[in-house]
Amino acid sequence: MLNNSLTDFHRGWMIEIISGEKGFQSTCRSPVGEQLNNGEHYPHHFIAWRIGMELIDQFYACYALKTFLRDAYEAEHLDFEEWRSLNQSLVRNLT
């Protein structure tokens, strides 16, 4: 690698791979400025790139599940406590 960063795109998000003393790290940015980063360092740039893609995929999966849960709550298939507990578990998984 000639420079200390690489850039790629996945599902419209930019994945930036930065090399440092501890290894490679990925930061993902959406077109509207949302940012995902797990803070981990990896020994190879392709691992950091793959993790970046997985973070983006996880973001979309959680978003879809949150939408499903909201629809289930509004259709009265979940009570408020069930909805809140399930929704909070998704939020914890994204942070």
All heavy atoms as an XYZ file, in Angstrom:
792
protein
N       0.852     -1.172      0.000
C       0.000      0.000      0.000
C       0.898      1.234      0.000
O       1.759      1.387      0.855
C      -0.896     -0.049      1.238
C      -1.985      0.969      1.205
S      -3.369      0.486      2.232
C      -2.900      1.202      3.766
N       0.693      2.125     -0.946
C       1.574      3.280     -1.090
C       1.211      4.432     -0.171
O       2.074      5.143      0.301
C       1.552      3.750     -2.552
C       2.078      2.742     -3.567
C       1.880      3.259     -4.983
C       3.527      2.422     -3.295
N      -0.063      4.649      0.078
C      -0.445      5.703      1.012
C      -1.056      5.068      2.259
O      -1.186      3.867      2.334
C      -1.400      6.709      0.351
C      -2.688      6.055     -0.123
O      -3.000      4.952      0.268
N      -3.408      6.734     -0.972
N      -1.438      5.892      3.214
C      -1.923      5.319      4.464
C      -3.447      5.279      4.553
O      -3.991      5.160      5.628
C      -1.317      6.032      5.668
C      -1.641      7.506      5.686
O      -2.029      8.072      4.670
N      -1.480      8.132      6.824
N      -4.155      5.388      3.413
C      -5.603      5.202      3.428
C      -6.093      4.682      2.089
O      -5.507      4.925      1.049
C      -6.317      6.506      3.790
O      -6.225      7.435      2.740
N      -7.178      3.918      2.152
C      -7.874      3.392      0.981
C      -9.341      3.764      1.108
O      -9.854      3.889      2.223
C      -7.763      1.870      0.918
C      -6.395      1.258      0.722
C      -6.471     -0.253      0.947
C      -5.903      1.543     -0.674
N     -10.018      3.909     -0.023
C     -11.439      4.246     -0.002
C     -12.190      3.314     -0.942
O     -11.712      3.010     -2.030
C     -11.654      5.706     -0.437
O     -10.900      6.559      0.413
C     -13.111      6.095     -0.348
N     -13.353      2.876     -0.508
C     -14.227      2.050     -1.331
C     -15.670      2.416     -0.968
O     -15.906      3.195     -0.033
C     -13.959      0.570     -1.067
C     -14.484     -0.331     -2.170
O     -15.049      0.183     -3.164
O     -14.342     -1.561     -2.049
N     -16.629      1.854     -1.692
C     -18.039      2.137     -1.433
C     -18.819      0.840     -1.320
O     -18.500     -0.154     -1.979
C     -18.621      3.008     -2.558
C     -18.049      4.394     -2.570
C     -16.896      4.669     -3.274
C     -18.642      5.408     -1.849
C     -16.342      5.935     -3.278
C     -18.101      6.681     -1.838
C     -16.952      6.945     -2.558
N     -19.839      0.863     -0.471
C     -20.732     -0.283     -0.280
C     -22.108      0.254      0.071
O     -22.246      1.029      1.029
C     -20.191     -1.183      0.843
C     -21.025     -2.387      1.119
N     -21.202     -3.394      0.194
C     -21.731     -2.758      2.225
C     -21.972     -4.333      0.727
N     -22.307     -3.954      1.951
N     -23.122     -0.097     -0.730
C     -24.503      0.337     -0.509
C     -24.625      1.859     -0.407
O     -25.422      2.385      0.364
C     -25.088     -0.312      0.729
C     -25.276     -1.793      0.609
C     -25.932     -2.336      1.851
N     -26.488     -3.646      1.589
C     -27.545     -4.116      2.206
N     -28.164     -3.394      3.101
N     -27.977     -5.310      1.926
N     -23.800      2.567     -1.134
C     -23.843      4.025     -1.127
C     -23.013      4.669     -0.026
O     -22.872      5.880      0.010
N     -22.473      3.888      0.884
C     -21.642      4.391      1.967
C     -20.180      4.375      1.529
O     -19.752      3.488      0.804
C     -21.778      3.510      3.201
C     -23.076      3.592      3.922
C     -24.318      3.322      3.418
C     -23.275      3.929      5.287
N     -25.264      3.469      4.388
C     -24.650      3.839      5.552
C     -22.407      4.279      6.313
C     -25.181      4.109      6.801
C     -22.936      4.537      7.557
C     -24.311      4.469      7.796
N     -19.425      5.328      2.005
C     -17.991      5.342      1.767
C     -17.298      4.593      2.901
O     -17.579      4.836      4.075
C     -17.456      6.777      1.716
C     -15.966      6.838      1.435
S     -15.328      8.509      1.323
C     -15.362      8.985      3.053
N     -16.414      3.677      2.549
C     -15.605      2.956      3.538
C     -14.175      3.456      3.382
O     -13.572      3.313      2.321
C     -15.636      1.434      3.322
C     -17.064      0.907      3.351
C     -14.771      0.741      4.374
C     -17.170     -0.558      2.980
N     -13.656      4.051      4.424
C     -12.274      4.524      4.415
C     -11.442      3.616      5.311
O     -11.782      3.409      6.480
C     -12.192      5.964      4.905
C     -10.810      6.553      4.815
C     -10.773      8.005      5.239
O     -11.703      8.469      5.910
O      -9.775      8.661      4.917
N     -10.386      3.070      4.761
C      -9.468      2.207      5.506
C      -8.206      3.018      5.763
O      -7.555      3.485      4.835
C      -9.116      0.938      4.714
C     -10.364      0.218      4.208
C      -8.220      0.024      5.540
C     -11.305     -0.225      5.283
N      -7.877      3.169      7.037
C      -6.706      3.959      7.426
C      -5.706      3.048      8.121
O      -6.069      2.261      8.995
C      -7.119      5.121      8.351
C      -8.101      6.013      7.619
C      -5.900      5.882      8.845
C      -8.578      7.209      8.368
N      -4.450      3.165      7.709
C      -3.409      2.367      8.370
C      -2.743      3.209      9.450
O      -2.602      4.417      9.313
C      -2.370      1.884      7.354
O      -1.615      2.961      6.867
N      -2.394      2.542     10.510
C      -1.704      3.195     11.616
C      -0.749      2.229     12.269
O      -0.553      1.106     11.781
N      -0.179      2.640     13.358
C       0.788      1.795     14.060
C       0.174      0.491     14.569
O       0.840     -0.528     14.627
C       1.394      2.564     15.231
C       2.280      3.711     14.796
C       2.869      4.464     15.988
O       2.828      3.926     17.114
O       3.372      5.566     15.772
N      -1.111      0.528     14.923
C      -1.774     -0.659     15.469
C      -2.397     -1.535     14.395
O      -2.950     -2.581     14.706
C      -2.849     -0.228     16.460
C      -2.317      0.469     17.686
C      -3.445      0.843     18.610
C      -2.942      1.554     19.849
N      -4.054      1.916     20.736
N      -2.372     -1.100     13.141
C      -2.978     -1.874     12.060
C      -3.933     -1.016     11.247
O      -3.777      0.202     11.171
N      -4.941     -1.655     10.686
C      -5.893     -0.986      9.811
C      -7.241     -0.846     10.498
O      -7.672     -1.728     11.233
C      -6.056     -1.782      8.516
C      -4.797     -1.850      7.707
C      -3.882     -2.867      7.920
C      -4.517     -0.896      6.748
C      -2.715     -2.946      7.183
C      -3.354     -0.959      6.002
C      -2.452     -1.983      6.227
N      -7.888      0.269     10.227
C      -9.182      0.559     10.831
C     -10.116      1.071      9.744
O      -9.695      1.788      8.830
C      -9.013      1.609     11.923
C     -10.236      1.818     12.769
C      -9.937      2.755     13.935
O      -9.111      3.637     13.826
N     -10.626      2.556     15.030
N     -11.401      0.695      9.831
C     -12.374      1.165      8.843
C     -13.335      2.162      9.485
O     -13.760      1.990     10.621
C     -13.153     -0.007      8.239
O     -13.856     -0.713      9.225
N     -13.649      3.203      8.718
C     -14.672      4.170      9.091
C     -15.633      4.270      7.921
O     -15.204      4.438      6.775
C     -14.064      5.554      9.382
O     -13.157      5.422     10.481
C     -15.128      6.566      9.732
N     -16.920      4.141      8.194
C     -17.945      4.156      7.163
C     -18.782      5.423      7.307
O     -19.191      5.764      8.413
C     -18.844      2.936      7.293
S     -17.940      1.380      7.377
N     -19.034      6.092      6.165
C     -19.829      7.323      6.178
C     -20.952      7.206      5.161
O     -20.714      6.861      4.005
C     -18.952      8.514      5.844
C     -17.950      8.837      6.933
C     -17.133     10.088      6.597
N     -16.189     10.373      7.653
C     -14.989      9.809      7.757
N     -14.590      8.956      6.864
N     -14.176     10.114      8.756
N     -22.165      7.532      5.620
C     -23.322      7.489      4.725
C     -23.384      8.773      3.906
O     -22.718      9.764      4.238
C     -24.611      7.340      5.535
O     -24.969      8.570      6.132
N     -24.207      8.793      2.860
C     -24.359     10.015      2.071
C     -24.919     11.187      2.878
O     -24.711     12.348      2.513
C     -25.338      9.606      0.964
C     -25.199      8.130      0.849
C     -24.878      7.651      2.240
N     -25.614     10.903      3.992
C     -26.178     11.982      4.815
C     -25.338     12.289      6.050
O     -25.766     13.031      6.931
C     -27.644     11.687      5.222
C     -28.538     11.617      4.000
C     -27.740     10.413      6.041
N     -24.145     11.685      6.141
C     -23.221     12.036      7.213
C     -23.200     11.122      8.416
O     -22.448     11.367      9.358
N     -24.014     10.065      8.421
C     -23.939      9.106      9.526
C     -22.586      8.391      9.448
O     -22.045      8.191      8.364
C     -25.068      8.091      9.438
C     -26.433      8.698      9.663
C     -27.534      7.729      9.333
O     -27.665      7.383      8.143
O     -28.251      7.328     10.271
N     -22.061      8.021     10.611
C     -20.743      7.399     10.658
C     -20.784      6.128     11.490
O     -21.391      6.096     12.559
C     -19.733      8.379     11.249
C     -18.311      7.881     11.211
C     -17.321      8.966     11.589
O     -17.454     10.096     11.167
N     -16.339      8.610     12.381
N     -20.136      5.084     10.992
C     -20.009      3.810     11.700
C     -18.529      3.463     11.824
O     -17.772      3.611     10.868
C     -20.706      2.685     10.934
C     -22.194      2.829     10.652
C     -22.662      1.698      9.748
C     -22.980      2.834     11.944
N     -18.139      2.999     13.015
C     -16.767      2.591     13.266
C     -16.786      1.771     14.542
O     -17.323      2.210     15.549
C     -15.871      3.814     13.429
C     -14.425      3.458     13.666
O     -14.103      2.423     14.247
N     -13.548      4.331     13.228
N     -16.200      0.584     14.519
C     -16.196     -0.235     15.734
C     -14.962     -0.006     16.603
O     -14.837     -0.596     17.663
C     -16.364     -1.715     15.396
C     -15.172     -2.315     14.703
O     -14.201     -1.631     14.402
N     -15.244     -3.610     14.439
N     -14.033      0.834     16.155
C     -12.860      1.170     16.961
C     -11.767      0.126     16.986
O     -10.743      0.316     17.634
N     -11.963     -0.988     16.284
C     -10.972     -2.063     16.289
C      -9.910     -1.834     15.217
O     -10.152     -1.169     14.222
C     -11.657     -3.407     16.029
C     -12.658     -3.807     17.092
C     -12.011     -4.157     18.418
O     -10.901     -4.730     18.415
O     -12.619     -3.859     19.449
N      -8.749     -2.412     15.444
C      -7.653     -2.391     14.469
C      -7.420     -3.816     13.983
O      -7.522     -4.767     14.763
C      -6.377     -1.841     15.103
C      -6.473     -0.402     15.445
N      -7.039      0.051     16.621
C      -6.103      0.701     14.757
C      -6.991      1.364     16.646
N      -6.430      1.786     15.525
N      -7.079     -3.962     12.688
C      -6.919     -5.274     12.072
C      -5.550     -5.369     11.400
O      -5.025     -4.371     10.921
C      -8.043     -5.521     11.068
C      -9.397     -5.436     11.725
C     -10.126     -4.249     11.707
C      -9.916     -6.520     12.425
C     -11.345     -4.152     12.356
C     -11.136     -6.434     13.069
C     -11.845     -5.248     13.035
O     -13.042     -5.152     13.685
N      -4.986     -6.589     11.318
C      -3.631     -6.742     10.775
C      -3.545     -6.527      9.259
O      -2.468     -6.255      8.742
C      -3.249     -8.171     11.146
C      -4.537     -8.888     11.333
C      -5.508     -7.859     11.830
N      -4.669     -6.652      8.543
C      -4.658     -6.518      7.088
C      -5.766     -5.568      6.632
O      -6.856     -5.555      7.220
C      -4.852     -7.872      6.412
C      -3.824     -8.883      6.798
N      -2.525     -8.830      6.337
C      -3.890     -9.951      7.622
C      -1.840     -9.829      6.858
N      -2.644    -10.531      7.648
N      -5.491     -4.812      5.572
C      -6.486     -3.849      5.087
C      -7.759     -4.534      4.596
O      -8.850     -4.010      4.766
C      -5.895     -2.961      3.984
C      -5.627     -3.666      2.700
N      -4.500     -4.419      2.500
C      -6.348     -3.733      1.567
C      -4.532     -4.927      1.281
N      -5.644     -4.525      0.686
N      -7.651     -5.741      4.025
C      -8.845     -6.402      3.510
C      -9.772     -6.871      4.638
O     -10.977     -6.956      4.443
C      -8.484     -7.564      2.564
C      -7.648     -8.644      3.176
C      -8.224     -9.691      3.868
C      -6.265     -8.604      3.048
C      -7.450    -10.688      4.424
C      -5.482     -9.601      3.603
C      -6.066    -10.643      4.297
N      -9.221     -7.138      5.816
C     -10.067     -7.490      6.963
C     -10.832     -6.252      7.418
O     -12.045     -6.314      7.665
C      -9.233     -8.085      8.110
C      -8.589     -9.396      7.683
C     -10.111     -8.304      9.350
C      -7.604     -9.969      8.688
N     -10.151     -5.118      7.515
C     -10.819     -3.868      7.900
C     -11.894     -3.501      6.879
O     -12.979     -3.041      7.255
C      -9.799     -2.742      8.033
N     -11.612     -3.718      5.596
C     -12.588     -3.434      4.545
C     -13.814     -4.332      4.695
O     -14.946     -3.872      4.627
C     -11.927     -3.625      3.179
C     -12.858     -3.615      2.028
C     -13.491     -2.534      1.486
C     -13.279     -4.743      1.268
N     -14.273     -2.934      0.431
C     -14.154     -4.291      0.271
C     -12.975     -6.108      1.327
C     -14.750     -5.145     -0.649
C     -13.567     -6.951      0.404
C     -14.443     -6.466     -0.569
N     -13.590     -5.611      4.942
C     -14.702     -6.561      5.116
C     -15.537     -6.201      6.343
O     -16.767     -6.256      6.300
C     -14.148     -7.984      5.235
C     -15.195     -9.028      5.322
C     -15.903     -9.181      4.004
N     -17.076    -10.011      4.213
C     -18.222     -9.851      3.574
N     -18.350     -8.944      2.653
N     -19.239    -10.626      3.841
N     -14.881     -5.819      7.424
C     -15.596     -5.403      8.635
C     -16.426     -4.160      8.343
O     -17.563     -4.035      8.810
C     -14.611     -5.157      9.802
C     -13.937     -6.468     10.220
C     -15.285     -4.470     10.979
C     -14.876     -7.528     10.760
N     -15.886     -3.225      7.587
C     -16.646     -2.033      7.203
C     -17.922     -2.392      6.465
O     -18.998     -1.854      6.753
N     -17.816     -3.325      5.522
C     -19.015     -3.762      4.799
C     -20.009     -4.437      5.745
O     -21.217     -4.214      5.648
C     -18.632     -4.707      3.664
C     -17.918     -4.008      2.537
S     -17.815     -4.922      0.981
C     -17.572     -6.595      1.463
N     -19.511     -5.224      6.687
C     -20.395     -5.884      7.651
C     -21.086     -4.869      8.562
O     -22.259     -5.045      8.911
C     -19.617     -6.906      8.469
C     -19.219     -8.127      7.671
C     -18.346     -9.100      8.441
O     -18.128     -8.910      9.654
O     -17.873    -10.063      7.803
N     -20.384     -3.813      8.965
C     -21.006     -2.766      9.789
C     -22.158     -2.103      9.035
O     -23.223     -1.847      9.611
C     -19.977     -1.712     10.189
C     -18.964     -2.100     11.239
C     -17.870     -1.027     11.351
C     -19.637     -2.322     12.584
N     -21.954     -1.834      7.764
C     -23.008     -1.221      6.947
C     -24.194     -2.179      6.815
O     -25.355     -1.778      6.990
C     -22.456     -0.815      5.573
C     -21.434      0.310      5.741
C     -23.585     -0.402      4.628
C     -20.578      0.572      4.524
N     -23.919     -3.442      6.534
C     -24.995     -4.435      6.413
C     -25.757     -4.577      7.732
O     -26.990     -4.686      7.743
C     -24.434     -5.788      5.981
C     -23.932     -5.786      4.548
O     -24.285     -4.856      3.765
O     -23.173     -6.713      4.191
N     -25.040     -4.560      8.849
C     -25.690     -4.645     10.160
C     -26.567     -3.426     10.400
O     -27.672     -3.547     10.935
C     -24.649     -4.772     11.269
C     -25.275     -4.881     12.645
C     -24.246     -4.907     13.763
O     -23.125     -4.450     13.602
N     -24.649     -5.429     14.897
N     -26.102     -2.255      9.986
C     -26.889     -1.034     10.134
C     -28.227     -1.182      9.402
O     -29.283     -0.889      9.952
C     -26.109      0.166      9.583
C     -26.893      1.440      9.566
C     -26.949      2.249     10.687
C     -27.584      1.833      8.424
C     -27.674      3.425     10.678
C     -28.319      3.007      8.407
C     -28.363      3.802      9.533
N     -28.189     -1.659      8.151
C     -29.419     -1.824      7.374
C     -30.320     -2.905      7.957
O     -31.548     -2.766      7.960
C     -29.105     -2.118      5.911
C     -28.774     -0.871      5.139
C     -27.491     -0.629      4.694
C     -29.753      0.083      4.865
C     -27.176      0.524      3.996
C     -29.449      1.243      4.167
C     -28.157      1.453      3.732
O     -27.850      2.601      3.042
N     -29.747     -3.987      8.460
C     -30.551     -5.043      9.074
C     -31.260     -4.519     10.319
O     -32.450     -4.775     10.518
C     -29.668     -6.245      9.424
N     -30.539     -3.779     11.154
C     -31.149     -3.208     12.360
C     -32.231     -2.197     12.010
O     -33.286     -2.149     12.646
C     -30.085     -2.581     13.261
S     -29.069     -3.792     14.115
N     -31.992     -1.398     10.979
C     -32.994     -0.431     10.537
C     -34.270     -1.152     10.084
O     -35.377     -0.760     10.445
C     -32.432      0.431      9.407
C     -33.406      1.451      8.894
C     -33.591      2.662      9.575
C     -34.166      1.217      7.758
C     -34.493      3.604      9.128
C     -35.079      2.151      7.296
C     -35.241      3.344      7.988
O     -36.148      4.260      7.535
N     -34.112     -2.236      9.324
C     -35.270     -3.000      8.863
C     -36.013     -3.627     10.041
O     -37.254     -3.625     10.079
C     -34.828     -4.078      7.874
N     -35.270     -4.159     11.007
C     -35.911     -4.752     12.184
C     -36.637     -3.702     13.021
O     -37.737     -3.951     13.519
C     -34.873     -5.486     13.038
C     -34.393     -6.809     12.458
C     -33.190     -7.324     13.238
C     -35.512     -7.836     12.461
N     -36.038     -2.517     13.158
C     -36.705     -1.453     13.911
C     -38.005     -1.037     13.223
O     -39.018     -0.799     13.883
C     -35.781     -0.244     14.075
C     -34.674     -0.476     15.082
C     -33.736      0.696     15.157
C     -34.432      1.856     15.811
N     -33.526      2.969     16.132
N     -37.993     -0.981     11.900
C     -39.206     -0.647     11.150
C     -40.263     -1.732     11.347
O     -41.438     -1.434     11.578
C     -38.875     -0.477      9.654
O     -37.917      0.574      9.516
C     -40.111     -0.148      8.843
N     -39.849     -2.992     11.282
C     -40.770     -4.106     11.517
C     -41.371     -4.039     12.918
O     -42.580     -4.223     13.093
C     -40.044     -5.441     11.313
C     -40.870     -6.628     11.711
C     -41.855     -7.108     10.874
C     -40.652     -7.247     12.939
C     -42.634     -8.200     11.262
C     -41.418     -8.335     13.322
C     -42.414     -8.819     12.480
N     -40.532     -3.777     13.925
C     -41.026     -3.695     15.304
C     -42.016     -2.543     15.483
O     -43.036     -2.692     16.157
C     -39.858     -3.539     16.283
C     -38.953     -4.748     16.449
C     -37.756     -4.405     17.316
C     -39.727     -5.928     17.029
N     -41.713     -1.403     14.863
C     -42.640     -0.269     14.960
C     -43.982     -0.623     14.325
O     -45.040     -0.353     14.890
C     -42.050      0.968     14.290
C     -42.934      2.203     14.467
C     -42.479      3.408     13.683
N     -42.608      3.131     12.260
C     -41.620      3.237     11.374
N     -40.418      3.616     11.747
N     -41.827      2.962     10.110
N     -43.937     -1.262     13.156
C     -45.179     -1.669     12.492
C     -45.946     -2.681     13.342
O     -47.184     -2.608     13.443
C     -44.882     -2.264     11.115
C     -44.362     -1.235     10.121
O     -44.485     -0.006     10.393
O     -43.816     -1.657      9.069
N     -45.236     -3.631     13.961
C     -45.890     -4.624     14.823
C     -46.519     -3.959     16.038
O     -47.631     -4.321     16.445
C     -44.888     -5.695     15.257
N     -45.845     -2.978     16.616
C     -46.399     -2.249     17.762
C     -47.647     -1.464     17.351
O     -48.674     -1.511     18.032
C     -45.338     -1.309     18.355
C     -45.892     -0.394     19.412
C     -46.287     -0.900     20.651
C     -46.044      0.963     19.174
C     -46.811     -0.060     21.625
C     -46.563      1.805     20.139
C     -46.951      1.288     21.355
O     -47.477      2.122     22.313
N     -47.555     -0.764     16.212
C     -48.699      0.027     15.759
C     -49.893     -0.855     15.396
O     -51.040     -0.422     15.519
C     -48.293      0.901     14.572
C     -47.364      2.031     14.986
C     -46.828      2.847     13.823
O     -47.138      2.521     12.649
O     -46.094      3.812     14.088
N     -49.637     -2.089     14.967
C     -50.717     -3.035     14.663
C     -51.172     -3.781     15.914
O     -51.996     -4.696     15.835
C     -50.254     -4.030     13.604
N     -50.633     -3.407     17.059
C     -50.969     -3.968     18.368
C     -50.612     -5.453     18.498
O     -51.256     -6.195     19.217
C     -52.430     -3.703     18.713
C     -52.750     -2.210     18.794
C     -54.186     -1.910     19.152
O     -55.007     -2.845     19.282
O     -54.496     -0.713     19.306
N     -49.544     -5.876     17.804
C     -49.029     -7.237     17.969
C     -47.983     -7.293     19.079
O     -47.606     -8.381     19.510
C     -48.414     -7.748     16.661
C     -49.408     -7.860     15.555
N     -50.505     -8.691     15.599
C     -49.481     -7.230     14.349
C     -51.202     -8.580     14.490
N     -50.594     -7.687     13.714
N     -47.492     -6.137     19.501
C     -46.557     -6.015     20.620
C     -47.102     -4.969     21.574
O     -47.660     -3.964     21.129
C     -45.181     -5.530     20.138
C     -44.355     -6.430     19.232
C     -43.131     -5.680     18.736
C     -43.942     -7.693     19.962
N     -46.933     -5.202     22.877
C     -47.277     -4.122     23.801
C     -46.070     -3.181     23.924
O     -44.992     -3.459     23.381
C     -47.737     -4.656     25.162
C     -46.672     -5.394     25.950
O     -45.477     -5.025     25.843
O     -47.022     -6.326     26.688
N     -46.256     -2.083     24.624
C     -45.214     -1.066     24.685
C     -43.918     -1.606     25.277
O     -42.833     -1.334     24.758
C     -45.693      0.154     25.488
C     -44.630      1.198     25.624
C     -44.298      2.016     24.554
C     -43.937      1.352     26.817
C     -43.303      2.969     24.660
C     -42.929      2.305     26.939
C     -42.626      3.118     25.859
N     -44.003     -2.372     26.356
C     -42.796     -2.894     27.006
C     -42.042     -3.862     26.099
O     -40.810     -3.850     26.063
C     -43.137     -3.550     28.346
C     -43.499     -2.549     29.435
C     -42.401     -1.529     29.691
O     -41.210     -1.903     29.756
O     -42.731     -0.335     29.805
N     -42.767     -4.691     25.363
C     -42.106     -5.601     24.414
C     -41.392     -4.803     23.322
O     -40.240     -5.084     22.990
C     -43.132     -6.533     23.766
C     -43.714     -7.555     24.710
C     -44.883     -8.293     24.099
O     -45.686     -7.684     23.361
O     -44.990     -9.509     24.371
N     -42.109     -3.820     22.762
C     -41.515     -2.986     21.718
C     -40.275     -2.267     22.226
O     -39.229     -2.276     21.585
C     -42.532     -1.959     21.211
C     -41.896     -0.950     20.309
C     -41.624     -1.096     18.991
C     -41.406      0.335     20.695
N     -40.994      0.031     18.509
C     -40.850      0.924     19.537
C     -41.389      1.048     21.886
C     -40.280      2.187     19.555
C     -40.819      2.301     21.896
C     -40.274      2.867     20.753
N     -40.382     -1.647     23.400
C     -39.265     -0.887     23.959
C     -38.054     -1.781     24.207
O     -36.920     -1.443     23.854
C     -39.675     -0.190     25.250
C     -38.615      0.751     25.813
C     -39.141      1.552     26.986
N     -39.510      0.710     28.098
C     -38.705      0.401     29.108
N     -37.479      0.861     29.147
N     -39.111     -0.370     30.083
N     -38.269     -2.935     24.794
C     -37.168     -3.854     25.089
C     -36.471     -4.330     23.812
O     -35.238     -4.321     23.720
C     -37.709     -5.047     25.878
O     -36.704     -5.990     26.103
N     -37.252     -4.744     22.832
C     -36.669     -5.213     21.567
C     -35.964     -4.079     20.825
O     -34.871     -4.263     20.283
C     -37.759     -5.829     20.694
C     -38.326     -7.155     21.206
C     -39.597     -7.512     20.453
C     -37.287     -8.254     21.091
N     -36.565     -2.915     20.805
C     -35.977     -1.762     20.125
C     -34.659     -1.355     20.791
O     -33.670     -1.078     20.108
C     -36.963     -0.601     20.113
C     -36.554      0.476     19.152
O     -36.400      0.230     17.963
N     -36.378      1.681     19.657
N     -34.633     -1.347     22.108
C     -33.409     -0.985     22.817
C     -32.297     -1.997     22.582
O     -31.124     -1.632     22.513
C     -33.674     -0.819     24.310
C     -34.416      0.461     24.634
C     -34.725      0.588     26.118
O     -34.629     -0.377     26.867
N     -35.110      1.781     26.529
N     -32.637     -3.266     22.445
C     -31.614     -4.275     22.175
C     -30.973     -4.030     20.809
O     -29.787     -4.260     20.633
C     -32.176     -5.690     22.270
O     -33.008     -5.986     21.173
N     -31.731     -3.552     19.850
C     -31.158     -3.223     18.537
C     -30.250     -2.021     18.630
O     -29.183     -1.999     18.034
C     -32.286     -2.947     17.525
C     -33.088     -4.153     17.088
C     -34.255     -3.716     16.234
C     -32.202     -5.132     16.349
N     -30.634     -1.014     19.388
C     -29.817      0.185     19.551
C     -28.497     -0.176     20.224
O     -27.434      0.280     19.817
C     -30.581      1.271     20.345
C     -29.662      2.422     20.689
C     -31.777      1.750     19.547
N     -28.525     -1.044     21.227
C     -27.295     -1.476     21.906
C     -26.362     -2.197     20.952
O     -25.159     -2.068     21.044
C     -27.623     -2.384     23.099
C     -28.081     -1.638     24.327
C     -28.113     -2.570     25.532
N     -28.997     -3.718     25.363
C     -30.289     -3.716     25.660
N     -30.873     -2.645     26.135
N     -31.012     -4.808     25.489
N     -26.913     -2.955     20.030
C     -26.080     -3.706     19.087
C     -25.408     -2.802     18.062
O     -24.409     -3.183     17.482
C     -26.886     -4.781     18.378
C     -27.193     -5.943     19.279
O     -26.405     -6.281     20.148
N     -28.339     -6.554     19.088
N     -25.944     -1.619     17.838
C     -25.337     -0.712     16.875
C     -24.248      0.143     17.493
O     -23.438      0.728     16.783
C     -26.399      0.218     16.273
C     -27.223     -0.396     15.167
C     -28.278      0.597     14.685
C     -26.370     -0.850     14.018
N     -24.193      0.218     18.799
C     -23.172      1.068     19.424
C     -22.024      0.246     19.909
O     -22.029     -0.940     19.972
C     -23.772      1.871     20.594
O     -24.354      0.965     21.536
C     -24.800      2.843     20.080
